[in-house]
Amino acid sequence: AGRRNTIALHVAAKREVGRLMNLPLWGTRRPLGEATPSEVRDSARHYKAQSSRDARQARFQFSVALAAEEAGAHIIADVMGEAELQTIWENTDA
């Protein structure tokens, strides 16, 4: 049983490494393992920018939900218009 467990761990570890080596660069099908450091750095910059936008969108939506709940609404449009949403967006730190 010990040898089988060792082999299973080795196979699982190789599979995990293969999965990471095959992660695609931003906007391409090129795998990480075949890319240059410069290409990986450029890809990382895109992922970082996207994550910043996603994080702001999440903060904005949490703020909208909280404001609507505090106003006793079940539907956002019942208590907020575009102007209120714009104010919340502007107050959501970028």
Steps between C-alpha positions, in 0.01 A plus 500: 500500500789737580653471152163557334445812712845631404429442132157662530653807665766523231239476222281762672798735542595465131140563399492817714823630349368426152182691576694807607743482207200493266325807641440731203651844479251788497307511173683207341511123498874505553585302815700656779770236466579608142509873563787740556529692828401817314184334365410370845555846649273658236235236568526563874446874444175426316380265775587761764310774316199271459505405867505869599194567282325193638579602859354848442188350343461274805535794743249698293244220497536440875443873556192500276354198678558657840345833398195325354455286812527806722227663289284189545497406132478156349584631151782750442312710243218557752726720714785609271539659164803539278611814687507319835689209346748743343560661841564162658734407213695824541529439873626146444875534521675391184 
